[in-house]
Amino acid sequence: MTCRRVVLAIALLVGATVVSAPAHAQDPGAANYPNRPIRMIVGFAAGGGNDLFARLIGQKLSEDLGQPVVVENKPGAGGRLAVEYAMGQGTDGYTLVVGATGQMAVAAAIYPHLPYRPTRTFRPLAMIASFPLILAGPMSDKIKSVQDLVAWGKANPDKSNYASSSPAFTITTELFKLKTGMPAQAIPYKSSNEMMLSIAGGQTLFAIADGPPTVPLVRGGKIRALAVTGSVRSSELPDIPSMAEVGLPDVDIGLWSGIFVLAGAPTPISQKLETELRRALADNGVRERLKAMAVNPGNSFGDDFRHTIDADITKFSEIVRATNLKFEE
């Protein structure tokens, strides 16, 4: 073989090696991901809706990936503390964030100096669930309907207050106040579970929050569900009217919860996580448990989920302007 043919053969061999190299060759860590526990950061206290979602999906991911998924609760600042904490945990794909509408879409709409941009700082992977909100009040003979609640609040403005653990709940409740003329002062809590327990304990009059911590207390006779946001009744609370049915069609805010990874995570790892989340959310057992929490199992992933978030940022910005709300950063 001539020298020229030897050089050509070597060149062809090298070229073939490059072409056939696996996509993850430039990132060895992606090939055996995950090989240690994955952390899932939740911005609210244990027992709230997002915490319950995280533990359900985390358990399924752990089973499918063969590594523990550890849920870490870091409540504070309406869930934003957890998001900012996750930003400093590295971009290796071993730190995920359970992000709710309030931390992502609402925060982006109300805080001009927010240190993160939900769909740029993070990569949306999957919507876990979407759901209407539930207006709940005390088990009182004087308050059995939305009309009773509004009338009682107007007659007792000094005793009228509501619980909130997220700007999303605050915005929805302030919209409710705007449409009914009911006075009420916000009282902050760390989770929606604590919110509902405060109603049962008489510390607050009412609240609008998510279904997972609310439905069990309603079924247990601790609090009373008065309405669900939007125009459709909840399948878990079929006897409870929608806001549209009680004459408040504009109180039509629904929320979601999803899973995010930092945008700098290696693409193969992000893609694997999205694939595994699709698999987890397609599982019949997971879907049934989500439905039992009075939520709709998520069916939005990747770019579709990103578009939903961006559209919600616009929607909430418009509501904040209409209600003239101001939030301290």
Secondary structure, DSSP 8 states (H G I E B T S, - for coil): --HHHHHHHHHHHHHHHHHHS-GGGG-HHHHT--SS-EEEEESS-TTSHHHHHHHHHHHHHHHHHSS-EEEEE---GGGHHHHHHHHTS-SSS-EEEEEETIIIIIHHHH-TT-S--TTTTEEEEEEEEEEE-EEEEESBTTB-SHHHHHHHHHH-GGG-EEEESSHHHHHHHHHHHHHHT---EEEE-SSHHHHHHHHHTTS-SEEEE-HHHHHHHHHTTSEEEEEESSSS--TTSTTS-BTTTTT-TT---EEEEEEEEETTS-HHHHHHHHHHHHHHHH-HHHHHHHHHTT-EE---BHHHHHHHHHHHHHHHHHHHHHHT-----
